[in-house]
Amino acid sequence: MSGAFAAADAASISHAKPSGHGLSTLDLLESEAIHIIREVVAEFERPVLLFSGGKDSVVVLHLAAKAFWPGRVPFGLLHVDTGHNFPEVLAFRDATVERMGLQLEVARVQDYIDDGRLHERADGTRNPLQTLPLLDAITAGRHDAVFGGARRDEDKARAKERILSLRDEFGQWDPRNQRPELWNLYNGRHTVGQHLRVFPISNWTELDVWRYIEREGIELPSLYYAHEREVYRRDGMWRAISEVSLPNANEPTEIRTVRYRTVGDMSCTGAVESDAATVNAVVREVTQSTLTERGATRADDRISEAAMEDRKRDGYF
Amino acid sequence: MSDAVLERPAVSTLFRFATAGSVDDGKSTLVGRLLHDSKSILADQLDSVTRTSTERGFGGASGGIDFALLTDGLRAEREQGITIDVAYRYFATDQRSFILADCPGHVQYTRNMVTGATTADAVVVLIDGRKGVLEQTRRHLSVVHLLRVPHVIIAVNKIDLLDFSETAFAEVADAVRAVTDELQLGAVHVIPVSALEGDNIVQRSPRTPWYTGPSLLELLETLPTTDELEADLEAFRLPVQLVIRPQGAVVVPAEDADAYRDYRAYAGQIASGVVRVGDTVTVSPGDATTVVTGIDFAGASLAEAVAPQSVAIRLADDLDITRGAVIGAAGSVPPATTDVTASLFWLDPRPLAPGARVLTKFGTATVQAIVTAVTGKRDLDTLALEPADGLDVNDIGEATLRLASPIPVEPYAENRRAGAFLVVHAQTGATLAAGIVVSGGSATDDDHV
């Protein structure tokens, strides 16, 4: 992302249409997301954006930059670092923070494991371990609104979550007792200890996100695009070799051309074989894909049919 | 599957619709069928649903797939075979991208219907063709009518169980038309469908040769959106969300920074109408008039903007404008008032009694209010207003409210976004009701301004 929308770029990013007939899907989704981001900044004391360097959080940050132009993004970023993140994604995260002059808080799962507040799971995945550091960081930062890049098309439980989603002081989501969300009037009222999770791109699909990245020329970590990597096959996915994701003896390694559709914890995120090395090629590939992005690449969501629902109830993203 | 089928459009109009009806009517099956037949279900989702269907011994004409499993998201829903809450689905065809609000009909149908219908360009009301128009159908249509959803589609389902009989369909269709005429619903489309077998969902069915209208999906692909319909009808309104005033802390290149030193713009999503640079506008509360000198969007200067674009507007005069103010086409903004007569869709289990102190949110303005009186409750079968002294959950009634500070309210019948508001519990923050303005103001308005 450029981090700045100079007046000189006006022609290249003007997508406004001369009448109500003809705003594109992306224009409408963008407009909705910016409205949500502005509402939350206007009504909350200390919003923060969960920023992993993944494409969805990068898109939310881009929307925030557009929402407040020519001013700066009026909130900071929070990253829950599992300790198993891809190094190139962390480098991208830090470069983005630096370029845009933002504040970044990092909550480290490793710290919690080191001092015994959390224990490593037998299966080695650290995604479920993020909840406690996340909630502690929200409490310590007194954040009353927490932006995230979750989308409703990702998962059946997320399909039922509100754009502004109330969490109690334990961070829990109560799916059976959600506030009705009416017109474009968002209700962010909450009591002491409660906070809201805010998902401005709830209504975007994976393809919308990629088309938007293409249209806006948004920069992403390089592993979203096809590259050669030493990988091995596990659970029907190509897994990268790293300290935390080593192949077993019966899992031969090979060099493949792959890319990542989602960027999470290295211990549970798989790559897909792909020669899509540019954003245009990725858009084409996503258009034709017959698998959902989570089904293709996330071992953690295969644990049970309600894996995401259970984690969300406990305060997960 | 060919690429042509899966190819989705880069530019298309986003169309939002809601489905209403109960599980027994086959609504989940209809939604699942729509997603499946429009090739919007990806292989891993289909595998998962097929596996679960087989485990539960589901058979039948759909090839062993329980389509309802595609849409029931929560553990309790799958276990109990019910749908708890509004779920959102996304699919696209060559013509359009769709956002579907899937509203369950059983429990709290008003709450779910209202939630889905407030943002819908169309509502698809499902009827079991064997049962015809039920009380619930009338209630769904009443909500659709009161919320002014532009398009109503009645899907007469289970036409396969009626042996694809034209006579049987005509009987149901006539009964539906009687209700929609009575409610004075404008554009109503009635389609014979079989959600289970796919007739007239995506493709027109050869088994209903007597039906010459479009399939459900064809209809959804061609109906105009609310904003398209109303762009030229409603006057320009921008509820101000916040003032963008970076005071030097700007993201533009250093050589341009000077030009933005005194930058001040009013950010918001255009609620209705069109605004152009050079337009004369009125700011409310108050009645200051000024001229639009710029419409900015992230570095782009626009000559004009339309609902529902999110923009930032610069004005010729330095006015005291804060969040909650409304910028509107000159002379079109009604005077701010503290007295409102409204219809309330009561959504909270705690009943409403007159005298209740609440918060209301109109556009971007949140103000305290007192419900001064409940003047009646709608009989949802006849829509007649009956005497009432309070409202219970799922009731739709009329009430008068007094606001703590004046707001330029407008009848919902004239301007959808400017006439809609939330009623919120002041302590817990719960959303208590969806409100629509019937009328605002009284002769004593000037006393408050």
Boltz contact constraints between the chains, C-beta under 6 A:
constraints:
  - contact:
      token1: [A, 4]
      token2: [B, 251]
      max_distance: 6.0
  - contact:
      token1: [A, 5]
      token2: [B, 298]
      max_distance: 6.0
  - contact:
      token1: [A, 5]
      token2: [B, 299]
      max_distance: 6.0
  - contact:
      token1: [A, 6]
      token2: [B, 252]
      max_distance: 6.0
  - contact:
      token1: [A, 6]
      token2: [B, 253]
      max_distance: 6.0
  - contact:
      token1: [A, 6]
      token2: [B, 299]
      max_distance: 6.0
  - contact:
      token1: [A, 7]
      token2: [B, 299]
      max_distance: 6.0
  - contact:
      token1: [A, 9]
      token2: [B, 299]
      max_distance: 6.0
  - contact:
      token1: [A, 10]
      token2: [B, 299]
      max_distance: 6.0
  - contact:
      token1: [A, 10]
      token2: [B, 300]
      max_distance: 6.0
  - contact:
      token1: [A, 10]
      token2: [B, 301]
      max_distance: 6.0
  - contact:
      token1: [A, 13]
      token2: [B, 300]
      max_distance: 6.0
  - contact:
      token1: [A, 14]
      token2: [B, 300]
      max_distance: 6.0
  - contact:
      token1: [A, 16]
      token2: [B, 302]
      max_distance: 6.0
  - contact:
      token1: [A, 16]
      token2: [B, 305]
      max_distance: 6.0
  - contact:
      token1: [A, 20]
      token2: [B, 227]
      max_distance: 6.0
  - contact:
      token1: [A, 20]
      token2: [B, 228]
      max_distance: 6.0
  - contact:
      token1: [A, 20]
      token2: [B, 231]
      max_distance: 6.0
  - contact:
      token1: [A, 20]
      token2: [B, 306]
      max_distance: 6.0
  - contact:
      token1: [A, 21]
      token2: [B, 228]
      max_distance: 6.0
  - contact:
      token1: [A, 24]
      token2: [B, 11]
      max_distance: 6.0
  - contact:
      token1: [A, 25]
      token2: [B, 12]
      max_distance: 6.0
  - contact:
      token1: [A, 25]
      token2: [B, 14]
      max_distance: 6.0
  - contact:
      token1: [A, 25]
      token2: [B, 97]
      max_distance: 6.0
  - contact:
      token1: [A, 28]
      token2: [B, 14]
      max_distance: 6.0
  - contact:
      token1: [A, 31]
      token2: [B, 308]
      max_distance: 6.0
  - contact:
      token1: [A, 31]
      token2: [B, 309]
      max_distance: 6.0
  - contact:
      token1: [A, 31]
      token2: [B, 310]
      max_distance: 6.0
  - contact:
      token1: [A, 34]
      token2: [B, 310]
      max_distance: 6.0
  - contact:
      token1: [A, 35]
      token2: [B, 269]
      max_distance: 6.0
  - contact:
      token1: [A, 35]
      token2: [B, 310]
      max_distance: 6.0
  - contact:
      token1: [A, 38]
      token2: [B, 241]
      max_distance: 6.0
  - contact:
      token1: [A, 38]
      token2: [B, 242]
      max_distance: 6.0
  - contact:
      token1: [A, 38]
      token2: [B, 267]
      max_distance: 6.0
  - contact:
      token1: [A, 42]
      token2: [B, 241]
      max_distance: 6.0
  - contact:
      token1: [A, 42]
      token2: [B, 242]
      max_distance: 6.0
  - contact:
      token1: [A, 42]
      token2: [B, 323]
      max_distance: 6.0
  - contact:
      token1: [A, 66]
      token2: [B, 298]
      max_distance: 6.0
  - contact:
      token1: [A, 69]
      token2: [B, 298]
      max_distance: 6.0
  - contact:
      token1: [A, 69]
      token2: [B, 299]
      max_distance: 6.0
  - contact:
      token1: [A, 70]
      token2: [B, 246]
      max_distance: 6.0
  - contact:
      token1: [A, 70]
      token2: [B, 250]
      max_distance: 6.0
  - contact:
      token1: [A, 70]
      token2: [B, 251]
      max_distance: 6.0
  - contact:
      token1: [A, 70]
      token2: [B, 252]
      max_distance: 6.0
  - contact:
      token1: [A, 70]
      token2: [B, 260]
      max_distance: 6.0
  - contact:
      token1: [A, 70]
      token2: [B, 263]
      max_distance: 6.0
  - contact:
      token1: [A, 71]
      token2: [B, 244]
      max_distance: 6.0
  - contact:
      token1: [A, 71]
      token2: [B, 246]
      max_distance: 6.0
  - contact:
      token1: [A, 72]
      token2: [B, 249]
      max_distance: 6.0
  - contact:
      token1: [A, 72]
      token2: [B, 251]
      max_distance: 6.0
  - contact:
      token1: [A, 152]
      token2: [B, 88]
      max_distance: 6.0
  - contact:
      token1: [A, 153]
      token2: [B, 90]
      max_distance: 6.0
  - contact:
      token1: [A, 156]
      token2: [B, 73]
      max_distance: 6.0
  - contact:
      token1: [A, 157]
      token2: [B, 73]
      max_distance: 6.0
  - contact:
      token1: [A, 159]
      token2: [B, 73]
      max_distance: 6.0
  - contact:
      token1: [A, 159]
      token2: [B, 87]
      max_distance: 6.0
  - contact:
      token1: [A, 159]
      token2: [B, 88]
      max_distance: 6.0
  - contact:
      token1: [A, 160]
      token2: [B, 73]
      max_distance: 6.0
  - contact:
      token1: [A, 160]
      token2: [B, 85]
      max_distance: 6.0
  - contact:
      token1: [A, 160]
      token2: [B, 87]
      max_distance: 6.0
  - contact:
      token1: [A, 175]
      token2: [B, 74]
      max_distance: 6.0
  - contact:
      token1: [A, 176]
      token2: [B, 84]
      max_distance: 6.0
  - contact:
      token1: [A, 179]
      token2: [B, 431]
      max_distance: 6.0
  - contact:
      token1: [A, 180]
      token2: [B, 111]
      max_distance: 6.0
  - contact:
      token1: [A, 180]
      token2: [B, 115]
      max_distance: 6.0
  - contact:
      token1: [A, 180]
      token2: [B, 347]
      max_distance: 6.0
  - contact:
      token1: [A, 180]
      token2: [B, 431]
      max_distance: 6.0
  - contact:
      token1: [A, 182]
      token2: [B, 118]
      max_distance: 6.0
  - contact:
      token1: [A, 182]
      token2: [B, 434]
      max_distance: 6.0
  - contact:
      token1: [A, 183]
      token2: [B, 118]
      max_distance: 6.0
  - contact:
      token1: [A, 183]
      token2: [B, 420]
      max_distance: 6.0
  - contact:
      token1: [A, 185]
      token2: [B, 361]
      max_distance: 6.0
  - contact:
      token1: [A, 185]
      token2: [B, 422]
      max_distance: 6.0
  - contact:
      token1: [A, 187]
      token2: [B, 422]
      max_distance: 6.0
  - contact:
      token1: [A, 187]
      token2: [B, 424]
      max_distance: 6.0
  - contact:
      token1: [A, 187]
      token2: [B, 431]
      max_distance: 6.0
  - contact:
      token1: [A, 189]
      token2: [B, 424]
      max_distance: 6.0
  - contact:
      token1: [A, 189]
      token2: [B, 429]
      max_distance: 6.0
  - contact:
      token1: [A, 190]
      token2: [B, 429]
      max_distance: 6.0
  - contact:
      token1: [A, 203]
      token2: [B, 99]
      max_distance: 6.0
  - contact:
      token1: [A, 205]
      token2: [B, 90]
      max_distance: 6.0
  - contact:
      token1: [A, 287]
      token2: [B, 8]
      max_distance: 6.0
  - contact:
      token1: [A, 288]
      token2: [B, 3]
      max_distance: 6.0
  - contact:
      token1: [A, 288]
      token2: [B, 6]
      max_distance: 6.0
  - contact:
      token1: [A, 290]
      token2: [B, 42]
      max_distance: 6.0
  - contact:
      token1: [A, 290]
      token2: [B, 43]
      max_distance: 6.0
  - contact:
      token1: [A, 291]
      token2: [B, 42]
      max_distance: 6.0
  - contact:
      token1: [A, 291]
      token2: [B, 43]
      max_distance: 6.0
  - contact:
      token1: [A, 291]
      token2: [B, 44]
      max_distance: 6.0
  - contact:
      token1: [A, 292]
      token2: [B, 42]
      max_distance: 6.0
  - contact:
      token1: [A, 292]
      token2: [B, 44]
      max_distance: 6.0
  - contact:
      token1: [A, 295]
      token2: [B, 44]
      max_distance: 6.0
  - contact:
      token1: [A, 306]
      token2: [B, 75]
      max_distance: 6.0
  - contact:
      token1: [A, 309]
      token2: [B, 74]
      max_distance: 6.0
  - contact:
      token1: [A, 309]
      token2: [B, 75]
      max_distance: 6.0
